[in-house]
Amino acid sequence: VFNEINSREMEEIDVFKGIWDNHVFVTVISVTVVFQIIIVEYLGTFANTTPLSLVQWIFCLGVGYMGLPIAVHLKQIPV
């Protein structure tokens, strides 16, 4: 999900600017988040996953979020 947000604006530093104006993008991100939660928490046998604890969810969000500031630094490297 964080990669989708990062990829939304390749040249812009502020990838959140105008995000709420693009209703299709917000819908896709929302549906992706909901389906990821459903798959991990409730479709364990089908998807071969194990439900996560709250600490594990927070850790996963933190690791995913780290891609945002890393992308900001990478976009500032002149090419």
WOMORA-V215568 format. One record per backbone hydrogen bond with DSSP energy under -0.5 kcal/mol. NH is the residue of the N-H (numbers start at 1). CO is the residue of the C=O. E is the energy in kcal/mol with one decimal. If there is no record, write none. Layout:
nh=NH co=CO e=E
nh=NH co=CO e=E
This chain:
nh=5 co=1 e=-1.9
nh=6 co=2 e=-2.6
nh=7 co=3 e=-2.4
nh=8 co=4 e=-0.5
nh=8 co=5 e=-0.8
nh=9 co=5 e=-0.5
nh=9 co=6 e=-0.5
nh=15 co=13 e=-1.3
nh=17 co=14 e=-1.1
nh=19 co=16 e=-2.0
nh=21 co=18 e=-1.0
nh=22 co=18 e=-0.6
nh=22 co=19 e=-0.8
nh=23 co=21 e=-1.1
nh=26 co=22 e=-2.1
nh=27 co=23 e=-2.2
nh=28 co=24 e=-2.5
nh=29 co=25 e=-2.6
nh=30 co=26 e=-2.4
nh=31 co=27 e=-2.7
nh=32 co=28 e=-2.4
nh=33 co=29 e=-2.4
nh=34 co=30 e=-2.4
nh=35 co=31 e=-2.7
nh=36 co=32 e=-2.3
nh=37 co=33 e=-2.2
nh=38 co=34 e=-2.5
nh=39 co=35 e=-2.8
nh=40 co=36 e=-2.4
nh=41 co=37 e=-2.7
nh=42 co=38 e=-2.5
nh=43 co=38 e=-1.0
nh=43 co=39 e=-0.9
nh=47 co=43 e=-3.2
nh=48 co=44 e=-1.1
nh=49 co=44 e=-1.5
nh=57 co=53 e=-2.2
nh=58 co=54 e=-2.4
nh=59 co=55 e=-2.4
nh=60 co=56 e=-2.5
nh=61 co=57 e=-2.5
nh=62 co=58 e=-2.4
nh=63 co=59 e=-2.6
nh=64 co=60 e=-2.5
nh=65 co=61 e=-2.6
nh=66 co=62 e=-1.5
nh=67 co=64 e=-1.3
nh=68 co=65 e=-2.1
nh=69 co=65 e=-0.7
nh=70 co=66 e=-1.6
nh=71 co=67 e=-2.0
nh=72 co=68 e=-1.7
nh=73 co=69 e=-2.0
nh=74 co=70 e=-2.3
nh=75 co=71 e=-2.3
nh=76 co=72 e=-0.8
nh=76 co=73 e=-0.6
nh=77 co=74 e=-1.1
nh=78 co=76 e=-0.5
